Amino acid sequence: MTKKNLGMDEASMEDNAPTLNLIDEDGRSLLCYVERSLQVKGTEYVLLLPVDAAVEIFAWVADEESEDEEMLIDVDEEELEEIFSTARAVLAEQDLILNRTALTLTASGELPEVAEEDIITLDIDSEHEPNYEQFQQLATFFHEEQEYVICSPLDPLLFFARLNGTGQPELVSLEELQTLLEMEEFKELRSQLELQAQLFEDDE
């Protein structure tokens, strides 16, 4: 399910959907819809979709393999601290609020309609086969002569977690995720779990 440009009926359904807060090690939270819930061997697992649109910021840099071309790279935490206020101001011009939420940046508000010229396709670095991901370009800005792009992934960003003893969600580890992939109970969720495993590998 995608959060972008919901119709009235879909929006009403999501307004009534149960939600949970994911908390990261820095104490930041991410409010998510519970897309799926599955109980296995006394443990409840949930597939979570952020309520607000996930956002990523990339920087344009020269491509080392081609002097005439540029490529987009991830922005690390230190650089994000420096540019966050500028990025927030740029999105505010579109009535979007950029938030420092857990696990991913998010934007509150209604994203613009996706236009073909705003779609960016990136080859996400992977040890496996080429992994292409598409993003909607929301805005560009400069900070100290460096150009940045603010994007939102076109595919929904999903998180897989288990509920602890107090009913709070905790992301499963990569090792547990790989074990779950082999279980028959998770057959229907296998494609989503594989995407979550890829996210773990990309962060390493």
Summary of the structure (lengths in Angstrom):
residues: 204
radius of gyration: 18.0
end to end distance: 27.5
largest distance: 57.0
contacts: 538
relative contact order: 0.18
helix: 27%
strand: 43%
